[in-house]
Amino acid sequence: MDNGAYEKYRQENPVVNTLLSTYDHITMFPEQLTNEEIVLLVTLPLIAFYAVVRLIYTHFFKKKK
């Protein structure tokens, strides 16, 4: 139907299956984190989580007078 153009394309551009182990060198952060950055990455989400829980508690579970 396509006069062999697809097979020619497949021969010129083979499918490459790249294993996931190839990307082991990619990390989330480009360099090592300092102590200050680790403290911020731990405490800020904890404070945000506390604020959300506190809002939910005051909105749903606190008895209205």
Predicted model as a PDB file, atoms N, CA, C, CB and O in Angstrom, pLDDT in the B-factor column:
MODEL        1                                                                  
ATOM      1  N   MET A   1       0.811  -1.194   0.000  1.00 57.00           N  
ATOM      2  CA  MET A   1       0.000   0.000   0.000  1.00 57.00           C  
ATOM      3  C   MET A   1       0.858   1.262   0.000  1.00 57.00           C  
ATOM      4  CB  MET A   1      -0.925  -0.004   1.194  1.00 57.00           C  
ATOM      5  O   MET A   1       0.547   2.227  -0.698  1.00 57.00           O  
ATOM      6  N   ASP A   2       1.943   1.255   0.787  1.00 69.00           N  
ATOM      7  CA  ASP A   2       2.775   2.447   0.847  1.00 69.00           C  
ATOM      8  C   ASP A   2       4.054   2.275   0.025  1.00 69.00           C  
ATOM      9  CB  ASP A   2       3.120   2.775   2.298  1.00 69.00           C  
ATOM     10  O   ASP A   2       4.996   3.058   0.152  1.00 69.00           O  
ATOM     11  N   ASN A   3       4.072   1.253  -0.806  1.00 84.00           N  
ATOM     12  CA  ASN A   3       5.186   1.041  -1.725  1.00 84.00           C  
ATOM     13  C   ASN A   3       6.510   0.804  -0.991  1.00 84.00           C  
ATOM     14  CB  ASN A   3       5.320   2.235  -2.652  1.00 84.00           C  
ATOM     15  O   ASN A   3       7.576   1.150  -1.499  1.00 84.00           O  
ATOM     16  N   GLY A   4       6.435   0.204   0.221  1.00 86.00           N  
ATOM     17  CA  GLY A   4       7.644  -0.137   0.963  1.00 86.00           C  
ATOM     18  C   GLY A   4       8.297   1.031   1.681  1.00 86.00           C  
ATOM     19  O   GLY A   4       9.403   0.885   2.200  1.00 86.00           O  
ATOM     20  N   ALA A   5       7.649   2.176   1.725  1.00 86.00           N  
ATOM     21  CA  ALA A   5       8.257   3.342   2.359  1.00 86.00           C  
ATOM     22  C   ALA A   5       8.374   3.154   3.871  1.00 86.00           C  
ATOM     23  CB  ALA A   5       7.442   4.597   2.047  1.00 86.00           C  
ATOM     24  O   ALA A   5       9.336   3.619   4.483  1.00 86.00           O  
ATOM     25  N   TYR A   6       7.387   2.468   4.478  1.00 85.00           N  
ATOM     26  CA  TYR A   6       7.445   2.276   5.925  1.00 85.00           C  
ATOM     27  C   TYR A   6       8.592   1.342   6.303  1.00 85.00           C  
ATOM     28  CB  TYR A   6       6.113   1.716   6.446  1.00 85.00           C  
ATOM     29  O   TYR A   6       9.299   1.591   7.280  1.00 85.00           O  
ATOM     30  N   GLU A   7       8.777   0.281   5.543  1.00 85.00           N  
ATOM     31  CA  GLU A   7       9.891  -0.633   5.847  1.00 85.00           C  
ATOM     32  C   GLU A   7      11.233   0.059   5.636  1.00 85.00           C  
ATOM     33  CB  GLU A   7       9.809  -1.901   4.969  1.00 85.00           C  
ATOM     34  O   GLU A   7      12.172  -0.188   6.393  1.00 85.00           O  
ATOM     35  N   LYS A   8      11.342   0.899   4.649  1.00 87.00           N  
ATOM     36  CA  LYS A   8      12.571   1.664   4.446  1.00 87.00           C  
ATOM     37  C   LYS A   8      12.813   2.613   5.617  1.00 87.00           C  
ATOM     38  CB  LYS A   8      12.505   2.452   3.126  1.00 87.00           C  
ATOM     39  O   LYS A   8      13.946   2.768   6.072  1.00 87.00           O  
ATOM     40  N   TYR A   9      11.748   3.244   6.100  1.00 86.00           N  
ATOM     41  CA  TYR A   9      11.856   4.138   7.254  1.00 86.00           C  
ATOM     42  C   TYR A   9      12.306   3.365   8.492  1.00 86.00           C  
ATOM     43  CB  TYR A   9      10.509   4.838   7.522  1.00 86.00           C  
ATOM     44  O   TYR A   9      13.143   3.846   9.256  1.00 86.00           O  
ATOM     45  N   ARG A  10      11.741   2.146   8.694  1.00 83.00           N  
ATOM     46  CA  ARG A  10      12.108   1.324   9.840  1.00 83.00           C  
ATOM     47  C   ARG A  10      13.563   0.869   9.755  1.00 83.00           C  
ATOM     48  CB  ARG A  10      11.186   0.112   9.938  1.00 83.00           C  
ATOM     49  O   ARG A  10      14.220   0.748  10.789  1.00 83.00           O  
ATOM     50  N   GLN A  11      14.069   0.621   8.595  1.00 85.00           N  
ATOM     51  CA  GLN A  11      15.473   0.234   8.446  1.00 85.00           C  
ATOM     52  C   GLN A  11      16.396   1.411   8.731  1.00 85.00           C  
ATOM     53  CB  GLN A  11      15.734  -0.309   7.036  1.00 85.00           C  
ATOM     54  O   GLN A  11      17.469   1.231   9.306  1.00 85.00           O  
ATOM     55  N   GLU A  12      15.994   2.602   8.338  1.00 87.00           N  
ATOM     56  CA  GLU A  12      16.816   3.787   8.579  1.00 87.00           C  
ATOM     57  C   GLU A  12      16.707   4.280  10.022  1.00 87.00           C  
ATOM     58  CB  GLU A  12      16.415   4.900   7.625  1.00 87.00           C  
ATOM     59  O   GLU A  12      17.651   4.877  10.538  1.00 87.00           O  
ATOM     60  N   ASN A  13      15.565   4.039  10.683  1.00 85.00           N  
ATOM     61  CA  ASN A  13      15.318   4.494  12.054  1.00 85.00           C  
ATOM     62  C   ASN A  13      14.843   3.328  12.911  1.00 85.00           C  
ATOM     63  CB  ASN A  13      14.275   5.638  12.075  1.00 85.00           C  
ATOM     64  O   ASN A  13      13.643   3.185  13.145  1.00 85.00           O  
ATOM     65  N   PRO A  14      15.756   2.502  13.378  1.00 82.00           N  
ATOM     66  CA  PRO A  14      15.328   1.350  14.189  1.00 82.00           C  
ATOM     67  C   PRO A  14      14.816   1.793  15.562  1.00 82.00           C  
ATOM     68  CB  PRO A  14      16.493   0.356  14.361  1.00 82.00           C  
ATOM     69  O   PRO A  14      15.168   2.859  16.067  1.00 82.00           O  
ATOM     70  N   VAL A  15      13.978   0.943  16.144  1.00 80.00           N  
ATOM     71  CA  VAL A  15      13.435   1.210  17.470  1.00 80.00           C  
ATOM     72  C   VAL A  15      14.521   0.895  18.487  1.00 80.00           C  
ATOM     73  CB  VAL A  15      12.138   0.370  17.743  1.00 80.00           C  
ATOM     74  O   VAL A  15      15.103  -0.190  18.475  1.00 80.00           O  
ATOM     75  N   VAL A  16      14.786   1.855  19.365  1.00 76.00           N  
ATOM     76  CA  VAL A  16      15.809   1.672  20.382  1.00 76.00           C  
ATOM     77  C   VAL A  16      15.111   1.555  21.735  1.00 76.00           C  
ATOM     78  CB  VAL A  16      16.842   2.852  20.372  1.00 76.00           C  
ATOM     79  O   VAL A  16      14.423   2.480  22.169  1.00 76.00           O  
ATOM     80  N   ASN A  17      15.290   0.424  22.391  1.00 73.00           N  
ATOM     81  CA  ASN A  17      14.733   0.229  23.727  1.00 73.00           C  
ATOM     82  C   ASN A  17      15.811   0.573  24.739  1.00 73.00           C  
ATOM     83  CB  ASN A  17      14.216  -1.234  23.927  1.00 73.00           C  
ATOM     84  O   ASN A  17      16.778  -0.170  24.905  1.00 73.00           O  
ATOM     85  N   THR A  18      15.641   1.701  25.416  1.00 65.00           N  
ATOM     86  CA  THR A  18      16.610   2.150  26.401  1.00 65.00           C  
ATOM     87  C   THR A  18      16.192   1.619  27.764  1.00 65.00           C  
ATOM     88  CB  THR A  18      16.725   3.702  26.414  1.00 65.00           C  
ATOM     89  O   THR A  18      15.061   1.834  28.198  1.00 65.00           O  
ATOM     90  N   LEU A  19      17.090   0.936  28.428  1.00 68.00           N  
ATOM     91  CA  LEU A  19      16.794   0.403  29.742  1.00 68.00           C  
ATOM     92  C   LEU A  19      16.760   1.516  30.778  1.00 68.00           C  
ATOM     93  CB  LEU A  19      17.819  -0.655  30.129  1.00 68.00           C  
ATOM     94  O   LEU A  19      17.416   2.546  30.618  1.00 68.00           O  
ATOM     95  N   LEU A  20      15.997   1.304  31.837  1.00 62.00           N  
ATOM     96  CA  LEU A  20      15.905   2.315  32.886  1.00 62.00           C  
ATOM     97  C   LEU A  20      17.220   2.465  33.631  1.00 62.00           C  
ATOM     98  CB  LEU A  20      14.793   1.965  33.862  1.00 62.00           C  
ATOM     99  O   LEU A  20      17.489   3.526  34.195  1.00 62.00           O  
ATOM    100  N   SER A  21      18.038   1.433  33.646  1.00 64.00           N  
ATOM    101  CA  SER A  21      19.316   1.529  34.353  1.00 64.00           C  
ATOM    102  C   SER A  21      20.255   2.522  33.668  1.00 64.00           C  
ATOM    103  CB  SER A  21      19.983   0.150  34.437  1.00 64.00           C  
ATOM    104  O   SER A  21      21.252   2.937  34.260  1.00 64.00           O  
ATOM    105  N   THR A  22      19.950   2.903  32.442  1.00 63.00           N  
ATOM    106  CA  THR A  22      20.755   3.890  31.739  1.00 63.00           C  
ATOM    107  C   THR A  22      20.645   5.250  32.420  1.00 63.00           C  
ATOM    108  CB  THR A  22      20.322   3.990  30.271  1.00 63.00           C  
ATOM    109  O   THR A  22      21.574   6.054  32.359  1.00 63.00           O  
ATOM    110  N   TYR A  23      19.502   5.509  33.074  1.00 65.00           N  
ATOM    111  CA  TYR A  23      19.251   6.812  33.659  1.00 65.00           C  
ATOM    112  C   TYR A  23      19.578   6.865  35.148  1.00 65.00           C  
ATOM    113  CB  TYR A  23      17.820   7.195  33.442  1.00 65.00           C  
ATOM    114  O   TYR A  23      19.066   7.736  35.851  1.00 65.00           O  
ATOM    115  N   ASP A  24      20.412   5.961  35.646  1.00 64.00           N  
ATOM    116  CA  ASP A  24      20.763   5.953  37.067  1.00 64.00           C  
ATOM    117  C   ASP A  24      21.523   7.200  37.483  1.00 64.00           C  
ATOM    118  CB  ASP A  24      21.586   4.729  37.390  1.00 64.00           C  
ATOM    119  O   ASP A  24      21.464   7.593  38.649  1.00 64.00           O  
ATOM    120  N   HIS A  25      22.236   7.832  36.560  1.00 67.00           N  
ATOM    121  CA  HIS A  25      23.036   8.997  36.905  1.00 67.00           C  
ATOM    122  C   HIS A  25      22.202  10.255  37.104  1.00 67.00           C  
ATOM    123  CB  HIS A  25      24.059   9.239  35.841  1.00 67.00           C  
ATOM    124  O   HIS A  25      22.709  11.246  37.629  1.00 67.00           O  
ATOM    125  N   ILE A  26      20.942  10.239  36.700  1.00 68.00           N  
ATOM    126  CA  ILE A  26      20.087  11.405  36.840  1.00 68.00           C  
ATOM    127  C   ILE A  26      19.544  11.444  38.269  1.00 68.00           C  
ATOM    128  CB  ILE A  26      18.926  11.378  35.797  1.00 68.00           C  
ATOM    129  O   ILE A  26      18.972  10.464  38.746  1.00 68.00           O  
ATOM    130  N   THR A  27      19.720  12.554  38.935  1.00 70.00           N  
ATOM    131  CA  THR A  27      19.243  12.694  40.300  1.00 70.00           C  
ATOM    132  C   THR A  27      18.249  13.842  40.380  1.00 70.00           C  
ATOM    133  CB  THR A  27      20.416  12.921  41.270  1.00 70.00           C  
ATOM    134  O   THR A  27      18.094  14.615  39.435  1.00 70.00           O  
ATOM    135  N   MET A  28      17.582  13.943  41.516  1.00 69.00           N  
ATOM    136  CA  MET A  28      16.597  14.999  41.687  1.00 69.00           C  
ATOM    137  C   MET A  28      17.265  16.354  41.833  1.00 69.00           C  
ATOM    138  CB  MET A  28      15.721  14.716  42.894  1.00 69.00           C  
ATOM    139  O   MET A  28      16.763  17.355  41.322  1.00 69.00           O  
ATOM    140  N   PHE A  29      18.398  16.393  42.529  1.00 69.00           N  
ATOM    141  CA  PHE A  29      19.136  17.634  42.725  1.00 69.00           C  
ATOM    142  C   PHE A  29      20.518  17.489  42.094  1.00 69.00           C  
ATOM    143  CB  PHE A  29      19.248  17.987  44.240  1.00 69.00           C  
ATOM    144  O   PHE A  29      21.133  16.429  42.213  1.00 69.00           O  
ATOM    145  N   PRO A  30      21.013  18.507  41.438  1.00 70.00           N  
ATOM    146  CA  PRO A  30      22.290  18.379  40.735  1.00 70.00           C  
ATOM    147  C   PRO A  30      23.499  18.260  41.661  1.00 70.00           C  
ATOM    148  CB  PRO A  30      22.479  19.555  39.833  1.00 70.00           C  
ATOM    149  O   PRO A  30      24.521  17.704  41.258  1.00 70.00           O  
ATOM    150  N   GLU A  31      23.411  18.761  42.876  1.00 78.00           N  
ATOM    151  CA  GLU A  31      24.553  18.682  43.787  1.00 78.00           C  
ATOM    152  C   GLU A  31      24.063  18.208  45.145  1.00 78.00           C  
ATOM    153  CB  GLU A  31      25.278  20.057  43.908  1.00 78.00           C  
ATOM    154  O   GLU A  31      22.863  18.026  45.348  1.00 78.00           O  
ATOM    155  N   GLN A  32      24.975  18.012  46.058  1.00 83.00           N  
ATOM    156  CA  GLN A  32      24.608  17.596  47.408  1.00 83.00           C  
ATOM    157  C   GLN A  32      23.891  18.729  48.130  1.00 83.00           C  
ATOM    158  CB  GLN A  32      25.854  17.158  48.200  1.00 83.00           C  
ATOM    159  O   GLN A  32      24.219  19.901  47.947  1.00 83.00           O  
ATOM    160  N   LEU A  33      22.919  18.372  48.944  1.00 82.00           N  
ATOM    161  CA  LEU A  33      22.163  19.371  49.684  1.00 82.00           C  
ATOM    162  C   LEU A  33      22.915  19.747  50.955  1.00 82.00           C  
ATOM    163  CB  LEU A  33      20.750  18.852  50.021  1.00 82.00           C  
ATOM    164  O   LEU A  33      23.535  18.903  51.602  1.00 82.00           O  
ATOM    165  N   THR A  34      22.848  21.021  51.295  1.00 87.00           N  
ATOM    166  CA  THR A  34      23.447  21.465  52.543  1.00 87.00           C  
ATOM    167  C   THR A  34      22.479  21.189  53.688  1.00 87.00           C  
ATOM    168  CB  THR A  34      23.814  22.971  52.478  1.00 87.00           C  
ATOM    169  O   THR A  34      21.320  20.844  53.460  1.00 87.00           O  
ATOM    170  N   ASN A  35      22.957  21.340  54.910  1.00 92.00           N  
ATOM    171  CA  ASN A  35      22.107  21.089  56.078  1.00 92.00           C  
ATOM    172  C   ASN A  35      20.921  22.035  56.113  1.00 92.00           C  
ATOM    173  CB  ASN A  35      22.915  21.223  57.364  1.00 92.00           C  
ATOM    174  O   ASN A  35      19.816  21.630  56.476  1.00 92.00           O  
ATOM    175  N   GLU A  36      21.132  23.279  55.745  1.00 94.00           N  
ATOM    176  CA  GLU A  36      20.042  24.252  55.749  1.00 94.00           C  
ATOM    177  C   GLU A  36      18.952  23.869  54.752  1.00 94.00           C  
ATOM    178  CB  GLU A  36      20.576  25.647  55.428  1.00 94.00           C  
ATOM    179  O   GLU A  36      17.764  24.005  55.044  1.00 94.00           O  
ATOM    180  N   GLU A  37      19.353  23.395  53.587  1.00 90.00           N  
ATOM    181  CA  GLU A  37      18.368  23.000  52.583  1.00 90.00           C  
ATOM    182  C   GLU A  37      17.583  21.774  53.036  1.00 90.00           C  
ATOM    183  CB  GLU A  37      19.055  22.719  51.245  1.00 90.00           C  
ATOM    184  O   GLU A  37      16.380  21.681  52.790  1.00 90.00           O  
ATOM    185  N   ILE A  38      18.245  20.850  53.684  1.00 91.00           N  
ATOM    186  CA  ILE A  38      17.554  19.665  54.190  1.00 91.00           C  
ATOM    187  C   ILE A  38      16.547  20.063  55.260  1.00 91.00           C  
ATOM    188  CB  ILE A  38      18.562  18.643  54.753  1.00 91.00           C  
ATOM    189  O   ILE A  38      15.426  19.555  55.278  1.00 91.00           O  
ATOM    190  N   VAL A  39      16.936  20.961  56.145  1.00 96.00           N  
ATOM    191  CA  VAL A  39      16.024  21.413  57.194  1.00 96.00           C  
ATOM    192  C   VAL A  39      14.809  22.090  56.576  1.00 96.00           C  
ATOM    193  CB  VAL A  39      16.739  22.375  58.164  1.00 96.00           C  
ATOM    194  O   VAL A  39      13.684  21.850  57.012  1.00 96.00           O  
ATOM    195  N   LEU A  40      15.017  22.928  55.571  1.00 95.00           N  
ATOM    196  CA  LEU A  40      13.892  23.593  54.917  1.00 95.00           C  
ATOM    197  C   LEU A  40      12.986  22.596  54.197  1.00 95.00           C  
ATOM    198  CB  LEU A  40      14.402  24.637  53.929  1.00 95.00           C  
ATOM    199  O   LEU A  40      11.762  22.715  54.250  1.00 95.00           O  
ATOM    200  N   LEU A  41      13.582  21.619  53.529  1.00 93.00           N  
ATOM    201  CA  LEU A  41      12.780  20.640  52.797  1.00 93.00           C  
ATOM    202  C   LEU A  41      11.984  19.733  53.727  1.00 93.00           C  
ATOM    203  CB  LEU A  41      13.672  19.799  51.907  1.00 93.00           C  
ATOM    204  O   LEU A  41      11.007  19.120  53.298  1.00 93.00           O  
ATOM    205  N   VAL A  42      12.378  19.639  54.977  1.00 95.00           N  
ATOM    206  CA  VAL A  42      11.633  18.826  55.937  1.00 95.00           C  
ATOM    207  C   VAL A  42      10.611  19.666  56.687  1.00 95.00           C  
ATOM    208  CB  VAL A  42      12.588  18.156  56.925  1.00 95.00           C  
ATOM    209  O   VAL A  42       9.460  19.254  56.834  1.00 95.00           O  
ATOM    210  N   THR A  43      11.020  20.842  57.166  1.00 98.00           N  
ATOM    211  CA  THR A  43      10.128  21.612  58.037  1.00 98.00           C  
ATOM    212  C   THR A  43       8.995  22.325  57.292  1.00 98.00           C  
ATOM    213  CB  THR A  43      10.930  22.627  58.797  1.00 98.00           C  
ATOM    214  O   THR A  43       7.879  22.393  57.807  1.00 98.00           O  
ATOM    215  N   LEU A  44       9.251  22.848  56.115  1.00 97.00           N  
ATOM    216  CA  LEU A  44       8.189  23.577  55.408  1.00 97.00           C  
ATOM    217  C   LEU A  44       7.006  22.677  55.041  1.00 97.00           C  
ATOM    218  CB  LEU A  44       8.753  24.218  54.145  1.00 97.00           C  
ATOM    219  O   LEU A  44       5.863  23.092  55.235  1.00 97.00           O  
ATOM    220  N   PRO A  45       7.225  21.475  54.523  1.00 97.00           N  
ATOM    221  CA  PRO A  45       6.056  20.601  54.298  1.00 97.00           C  
ATOM    222  C   PRO A  45       5.346  20.204  55.595  1.00 97.00           C  
ATOM    223  CB  PRO A  45       6.488  19.344  53.560  1.00 97.00           C  
ATOM    224  O   PRO A  45       4.125  20.055  55.611  1.00 97.00           O  
ATOM    225  N   LEU A  46       6.110  20.032  56.686  1.00 98.00           N  
ATOM    226  CA  LEU A  46       5.476  19.701  57.959  1.00 98.00           C  
ATOM    227  C   LEU A  46       4.601  20.848  58.452  1.00 98.00           C  
ATOM    228  CB  LEU A  46       6.533  19.360  59.008  1.00 98.00           C  
ATOM    229  O   LEU A  46       3.502  20.613  58.953  1.00 98.00           O  
ATOM    230  N   ILE A  47       5.068  22.069  58.317  1.00 98.00           N  
ATOM    231  CA  ILE A  47       4.269  23.234  58.726  1.00 98.00           C  
ATOM    232  C   ILE A  47       3.021  23.343  57.849  1.00 98.00           C  
ATOM    233  CB  ILE A  47       5.111  24.543  58.636  1.00 98.00           C  
ATOM    234  O   ILE A  47       1.936  23.631  58.355  1.00 98.00           O  
ATOM    235  N   ALA A  48       3.160  23.119  56.550  1.00 98.00           N  
ATOM    236  CA  ALA A  48       2.003  23.173  55.650  1.00 98.00           C  
ATOM    237  C   ALA A  48       0.999  22.073  56.002  1.00 98.00           C  
ATOM    238  CB  ALA A  48       2.454  23.035  54.174  1.00 98.00           C  
ATOM    239  O   ALA A  48      -0.208  22.315  55.990  1.00 98.00           O  
ATOM    240  N   PHE A  49       1.477  20.881  56.311  1.00 98.00           N  
ATOM    241  CA  PHE A  49       0.602  19.779  56.689  1.00 98.00           C  
ATOM    242  C   PHE A  49      -0.141  20.107  57.987  1.00 98.00           C  
ATOM    243  CB  PHE A  49       1.412  18.478  56.847  1.00 98.00           C  
ATOM    244  O   PHE A  49      -1.340  19.849  58.096  1.00 98.00           O  
ATOM    245  N   TYR A  50       0.563  20.670  58.965  1.00 98.00           N  
ATOM    246  CA  TYR A  50      -0.060  21.064  60.224  1.00 98.00           C  
ATOM    247  C   TYR A  50      -1.153  22.115  59.980  1.00 98.00           C  
ATOM    248  CB  TYR A  50       1.003  21.610  61.201  1.00 98.00           C  
ATOM    249  O   TYR A  50      -2.227  22.049  60.578  1.00 98.00           O  
ATOM    250  N   ALA A  51      -0.875  23.070  59.111  1.00 97.00           N  
ATOM    251  CA  ALA A  51      -1.864  24.120  58.832  1.00 97.00           C  
ATOM    252  C   ALA A  51      -3.117  23.530  58.183  1.00 97.00           C  
ATOM    253  CB  ALA A  51      -1.256  25.207  57.917  1.00 97.00           C  
ATOM    254  O   ALA A  51      -4.233  23.922  58.525  1.00 97.00           O  
ATOM    255  N   VAL A  52      -2.946  22.609  57.267  1.00 97.00           N  
ATOM    256  CA  VAL A  52      -4.101  22.002  56.600  1.00 97.00           C  
ATOM    257  C   VAL A  52      -4.915  21.173  57.586  1.00 97.00           C  
ATOM    258  CB  VAL A  52      -3.645  21.125  55.419  1.00 97.00           C  
ATOM    259  O   VAL A  52      -6.144  21.241  57.589  1.00 97.00           O  
ATOM    260  N   VAL A  53      -4.239  20.394  58.420  1.00 95.00           N  
ATOM    261  CA  VAL A  53      -4.943  19.587  59.413  1.00 95.00           C  
ATOM    262  C   VAL A  53      -5.679  20.486  60.399  1.00 95.00           C  
ATOM    263  CB  VAL A  53      -3.961  18.664  60.159  1.00 95.00           C  
ATOM    264  O   VAL A  53      -6.813  20.190  60.775  1.00 95.00           O  
ATOM    265  N   ARG A  54      -5.059  21.560  60.814  1.00 94.00           N  
ATOM    266  CA  ARG A  54      -5.692  22.482  61.762  1.00 94.00           C  
ATOM    267  C   ARG A  54      -6.929  23.130  61.149  1.00 94.00           C  
ATOM    268  CB  ARG A  54      -4.697  23.565  62.207  1.00 94.00           C  
ATOM    269  O   ARG A  54      -7.949  23.279  61.823  1.00 94.00           O  
ATOM    270  N   LEU A  55      -6.846  23.515  59.873  1.00 93.00           N  
ATOM    271  CA  LEU A  55      -8.016  24.093  59.203  1.00 93.00           C  
ATOM    272  C   LEU A  55      -9.149  23.087  59.082  1.00 93.00           C  
ATOM    273  CB  LEU A  55      -7.634  24.605  57.819  1.00 93.00           C  
ATOM    274  O   LEU A  55     -10.311  23.431  59.300  1.00 93.00           O  
ATOM    275  N   ILE A  56      -8.828  21.868  58.743  1.00 91.00           N  
ATOM    276  CA  ILE A  56      -9.860  20.834  58.623  1.00 91.00           C  
ATOM    277  C   ILE A  56     -10.490  20.575  59.984  1.00 91.00           C  
ATOM    278  CB  ILE A  56      -9.267  19.523  58.043  1.00 91.00           C  
ATOM    279  O   ILE A  56     -11.709  20.435  60.089  1.00 91.00           O  
ATOM    280  N   TYR A  57      -9.669  20.511  61.024  1.00 91.00           N  
ATOM    281  CA  TYR A  57     -10.197  20.273  62.371  1.00 91.00           C  
ATOM    282  C   TYR A  57     -11.137  21.386  62.808  1.00 91.00           C  
ATOM    283  CB  TYR A  57      -9.054  20.140  63.372  1.00 91.00           C  
ATOM    284  O   TYR A  57     -12.229  21.123  63.312  1.00 91.00           O  
ATOM    285  N   THR A  58     -10.709  22.631  62.615  1.00 89.00           N  
ATOM    286  CA  THR A  58     -11.548  23.741  63.066  1.00 89.00           C  
ATOM    287  C   THR A  58     -12.820  23.875  62.232  1.00 89.00           C  
ATOM    288  CB  THR A  58     -10.762  25.041  63.018  1.00 89.00           C  
ATOM    289  O   THR A  58     -13.842  24.349  62.728  1.00 89.00           O  
ATOM    290  N   HIS A  59     -12.761  23.468  60.993  1.00 88.00           N  
ATOM    291  CA  HIS A  59     -13.932  23.622  60.125  1.00 88.00           C  
ATOM    292  C   HIS A  59     -14.951  22.502  60.340  1.00 88.00           C  
ATOM    293  CB  HIS A  59     -13.497  23.653  58.660  1.00 88.00           C  
ATOM    294  O   HIS A  59     -16.153  22.766  60.345  1.00 88.00           O  
ATOM    295  N   PHE A  60     -14.507  21.278  60.515  1.00 86.00           N  
ATOM    296  CA  PHE A  60     -15.429  20.139  60.547  1.00 86.00           C  
ATOM    297  C   PHE A  60     -15.711  19.609  61.953  1.00 86.00           C  
ATOM    298  CB  PHE A  60     -14.877  19.028  59.706  1.00 86.00           C  
ATOM    299  O   PHE A  60     -16.838  19.201  62.230  1.00 86.00           O  
ATOM    300  N   PHE A  61     -14.739  19.603  62.833  1.00 82.00           N  
ATOM    301  CA  PHE A  61     -14.896  18.873  64.089  1.00 82.00           C  
ATOM    302  C   PHE A  61     -15.125  19.751  65.318  1.00 82.00           C  
ATOM    303  CB  PHE A  61     -13.698  18.039  64.315  1.00 82.00           C  
ATOM    304  O   PHE A  61     -15.562  19.250  66.354  1.00 82.00           O  
ATOM    305  N   LYS A  62     -14.844  21.017  65.224  1.00 77.00           N  
ATOM    306  CA  LYS A  62     -15.045  21.871  66.365  1.00 77.00           C  
ATOM    307  C   LYS A  62     -16.526  22.212  66.506  1.00 77.00           C  
ATOM    308  CB  LYS A  62     -14.201  23.142  66.239  1.00 77.00           C  
ATOM    309  O   LYS A  62     -17.184  22.591  65.537  1.00 77.00           O  
ATOM    310  N   LYS A  63     -17.035  22.071  67.719  1.00 68.00           N  
ATOM    311  CA  LYS A  63     -18.453  22.350  67.938  1.00 68.00           C  
ATOM    312  C   LYS A  63     -18.711  23.844  67.866  1.00 68.00           C  
ATOM    313  CB  LYS A  63     -18.917  21.793  69.295  1.00 68.00           C  
ATOM    314  O   LYS A  63     -17.963  24.649  68.421  1.00 68.00           O  
ATOM    315  N   LYS A  64     -19.762  24.190  67.185  1.00 63.00           N  
ATOM    316  CA  LYS A  64     -20.129  25.601  67.067  1.00 63.00           C  
ATOM    317  C   LYS A  64     -20.963  25.999  68.255  1.00 63.00           C  
ATOM    318  CB  LYS A  64     -20.891  25.876  65.758  1.00 63.00           C  
ATOM    319  O   LYS A  64     -21.805  25.225  68.710  1.00 63.00           O  
ATOM    320  N   LYS A  65     -20.743  27.196  68.768  1.00 58.00           N  
ATOM    321  CA  LYS A  65     -21.478  27.676  69.934  1.00 58.00           C  
ATOM    322  C   LYS A  65     -22.685  28.485  69.536  1.00 58.00           C  
ATOM    323  CB  LYS A  65     -20.582  28.501  70.822  1.00 58.00           C  
ATOM    324  O   LYS A  65     -23.418  28.967  70.400  1.00 58.00           O  
TER     325      LYS A  65                                                      
ENDMDL                                                                          
END                                                                             
